[in-house]
Amino acid sequence: MNNEIYFHDYLNAKPKEIPLRLSFSPSCREIMGVDLITKIITENKDMFPNYGAAINEIKTGQFLPWQTAGADYYDSWGVLWRTSVNGITGAAVKPSIESWDDFAGFKPPDPELQNGWGKIDWAAIKEKFDKSKKAKMGGLRHGFLFLTLTYIRGYQNLIFDMYDDEPRLAALIDMVYRFNDFSAKRFLSYGTDIVSFPEDLGAQNGPLVTPAAFKKYLKPVYQKLFRPVKEQKKTIYMHSDGLILDLVDDLLEAGVDILNMQDLVNGLDNIKNQIKGRAGIDLDIDRQKITVFGSEKDIDDHIKEAVIKLGDNEKGFGMFYQIYPETPVNNIYAVINAFRKYRNYYQ
């Protein structure tokens, strides 16, 4: 669904139905083919409200520079990116500050001109916001803080910096904070209803940063970034892949209103026990196991279980599913049908 439609439901006290969002990964374009994707969307227009734009994007969209196979790309922070699959963001293969000896002459990008990945057109964003009659969402670059630090320094270097209490790390963190603070406040000045703060804090078996390091180095920055949003009584939307249960309390204490997190790796019962009633839950439906290797019944059962356990969350509940080309076509239809079947479960 269109982000404005989707997130607008979270701003209503009683949405008409469970907010749902379906999208195709750009990587589907080459592997699945435009005709098949168009067929799926066209047959399920009720689940793709802006289906015309979605089809047009599949037919005419270009791969982003950092999602183009075989093409080296330097982002706004001078980090080298490389991918081997069109439509998939690759890996940061060369940090911009491999040695702290390089930090003295390091200059951050200008947030007036850059968004972290590359150029940003603030005038075009403002024009779009001004024309919109629905709820508006402004978002920072995916990986806005912790991941950006890992890109700039390299993951292992950053973890050692935190462990060693490297004195220059505070200055780098402040540099990244100021960049993000400018962008978040610019979105607020344009009248955004929601500010999105996306970055992956978890791996398959636990967080990428220890809870202690998160509390010391990252949580205070989150709180500073969130403060202007809270002061204007706007909504804070946070995304993270991976197992993040050990960080959830700190994220909610920092001010997250809606948390987009993965279902299987965190566990539906854990999400229910730890988050339900405390924050909105935007559940990221599995794309690694059940929807790829399971049966159509497995998929129906899983989505029904998610709705039963989390659907009556007084803070809001929604589901998001992104389709990847390895997913069997029958299973794609199974997810769509289950979404349609259970979206009014609590009405």
N, C-alpha and C positions, 0 to 999 in steps of 0.2 A: 504494500500500500504506500501511497504518497506519505512522506514523513509528516507533512503538516496535518493531514487527516488523522494519521495514526496517533501522533502525540497529542492532538487536540482532545482525544478521548480521555486522556489522563487528567486533563484540566477540568473535566466535568465531574460533578459529584456522582452521577449515575449514568455511565455510558450505556448506550442502547445494546451493545454487545461487547464481548471480549475483544479488545483491540488486537488485530492480527496483521502481520507483515510478511510478505513473501517476495523473494527476489532471486534472480539468477546471477551467480558469480560471472564476471566478465569472461572468465576462462571457459564458460560453457559455449561461447560464441563459435569458436573454432572446432571444438571437440564434439559437441552435440549437434551443431549446425543451426543456422537461423530458422530454417523451415520448421524443425521440430519444436524449437522454443516458441515460435510464433503460434504454432498449433496449440500448444499447452496453454498459453496465455489466452488465446481467442476462445478456447473451449471453457475457460474459467474466468470470464470477465468479472463476475461478481466478487472474485477473490483478488483481482487486480484492477481496482477502481480507475486508475489512470493507465489502463492497458494500452491505449494508443501511444502514449509517451514511452511506455516500457518496450513496446514492439519497435518503435522508431529508434530507440537507443540500441537495441540489439542489432538492428539492421545497419545503422550508420555510425554507431559509437566507435571511437578510437581508443586503443589501449593507452593508459596513462604512461608517461615516460618511465616511471619506476615499475611498471607492470609490462614492459616490453622485452621479450626474450632477446638476449644477445646484445643488448644496448646498455653500456655502462651509464649510470646516472648519478650526478652529484646533487644532493638535496640542498636546502637553504643553509644548513649548518656545515656544508662542506664534506658530508659523509658520502662515501661511494656505495651505490646500490647495484645489485645485479640479480636478475631472475632468469630461470631457464624455461618458464612456462608463461606464454602470453596470458594476461589477465590475472596473474597472481603476483602480489607484492613479494619480491625476493628477499634477499638478505643484505644487511649492512656489512659489506666485506672489508671496508677500510675506514677506521675511525678518523675523525679530523684532529683529535688530540691524542695521539698514541703515547706521547711522552709529555709530562707536565712541563718540560722545557719549552714546548710549543705554545703554552697557554698565554705567556706574556703578550704575544702579538695577536692573539685570537680575538676576532671581532664577531659579535652576534649578528644575525640577519636583521634587517629593518622590518619590523612588523607592519609598517605602513605599506610595504611592497611585497612581503613574503608571508607565507603561512606555515612554513616548516618544510613542506615538500618543494614549493616553488612559488611562482608569482601568484598574487592574490589581487582581485579587482574589487576593492571595497565599494566603489561607486555602483557597480553592477549589483552587488549584494544589497546595498541600500535601496536601489530601485526595485528589486524583487520584493524586499520586505515592505516597502511602501505600497506596493500594488496588492499584496496579500490581504485577504479578508479573514483568513483562518489563523490559528495559532502558529507562531513562528519559532523556529529552532535555529540557533547559531551554534556551530561546533568548532572546537579546536582540532588540530591535527591528531589523528590516531597516534598514540604514543607520546602525548604532549609533554610529559615530565620524566617519569622514570625511564621509559624506553628511549626517549631522546638523549638522556644522559648515557645510556648504554651504547647508543649509536656514536655519540661524540667520543667517548672514552674506550668503548669496547666493553662487553658485559663483564668479563673477568677482571679487567682493570678497575671498573667501577665498584665491584663487590670488594675488591682489596682496598680501594680508597675508603669505603665505608668502614671496613674492619680496622684499617690503620688510622682512621680519623684524620685523613689527609687534610691539612689546613687550607689548601687551595680549592677543595671541593665546594666549600660554602659559597665561594665567589662564582663558581660555575653554575651551581644550583640557582643562585640569585639571578644570574644572567638569563637562564631558561625561564625562571618565574616571571621576570619583567616582560619578556617576549610574550608569554601567555596572558599575562595580566592586561597588556595592551589590547590583545585580540578579544578577550572576554568582555572587557569594558566597552569596546567598540560595538560588539553585538548588542550589549545592553543599551547603548545610546541609540541604536536603531530600533529599539522597541521589541527585542526578542522576548518570547515568553519562556523559553527553555534554553539553557546553555548546556551543551553536550561536552563531557570530559572523557574521551575514550582512550584507554590504554590497557594493554594486557599485563596483569600483575601475577598471573599464575601459569604454572606448567601443568603437566598431567598428574603429577603426584604431590604438588604443594606450591606455595608461592615462590616467585622468582627472587624475592627479597625477604629476609627474615622479618618477623613482626617487630623485633627490636629495632632493626635498621629502618623499617618503615616509619615507626613512631618518631625516631630521631631525625631522619633526614627528609622524609616525604610528607608525612601527615601535616606538619606545620605549613608547608607550602600549599597543600590542598586547602587547608583552612583559610589561608590568605586569599587564594584564588576564588574560593566560594563566598567569602564575606560580602563583596559587592552584590553578588547575585542574591544572597539572602536579604541584604538591606533593601533591595528593590522588590522583595517578595516574589522572585521568579523561581523557576523549577530547575534543579540540578539533576541532570541525567548522567549516569556513570556507566561505562561499559568496561568489562574485563573478561577476557577468555581465561580458561584454566581454573585450577582448584584454588580458591581464594578465601575459603571459610575462615582461616586464621587472621585475615585482614578485614573481614566484614565489619566487625564492631568499630574499628577505627574509621572505616569509610563512612559509616552511618553517623558516628560522632562528629566527623568533619563536616557533615551536612548533606550527604547524598540523599536525594528524594526518591529517585527511581534507579534501580540497579539492574542492568542487563548482564546476565550471567548464564553460564552453560549448565544444562540440566544433569547429564549423567556424571560428569566428573565431580560435581559438587553434591549430587544426590538430592532427589526431590524431598525426602524426609528431612534432610539437613537444612535445605532451603526453607522448608515450612517451619521448622523449629527455631531457626536462627533469624529469619528475616521477615516472615509473614507477620503483618500487623505493625511493622516498624518502618517499612519502606515499600514503595511500589516495586513489583517484580516484573521485569520484562524478560521472559524466559527464552533463552537461545536454545532451540530444539536441536538435538543431536544430529550431527552430520558425519560422524565417524563410525558408528556401530549399527544402531537399530535401523536408521533410515537407509543405510547402504547395504547391510548384510541381512537385515531382518525380513520377515514376511509382512504382507499387508496387514495381517491381524496384529502382529507385534507392534506395528506403527500405530494402529488405531488404539490398542490397549495402552500404549505409552502416553499418547496425547490425552486420552481420557483420564488416566491416572494423574497427569499433571494438572488438568482442570479440576478434578475432584479435590486434590490436595491444596491447590494454590488459588483456584479461581474465585473464591469468596474473600480474597484479601481486601480488607477495607481501605488499604492504601493504594490499590490498583493492581491489576494483573493483565499482562498481555503476552503474546507469543510471537517469536520471530523465527523464520526458517529461511536460510540461504541455500540455494540449490547449487551443487557442484557436479561436474560432468561424470564422476564415477558412480553417481546414484542411478540405479535402474529406473527406467521410465515408469514402470508400474508403481514403484515406491514413491516417485514424485507425485503421481496421482493420489496415492494413498495418504500422503501428508495433506494435500489439498482437500481431499474428501473429509479427512478427520477434522481439519480446521473448520470446514463448513458445518460438519455434524455437531461439533461441541461448542461453537462460538456463542450460542445462546443458552448454554447449559444452566446458567444461574438466573435466567430471566423468567 
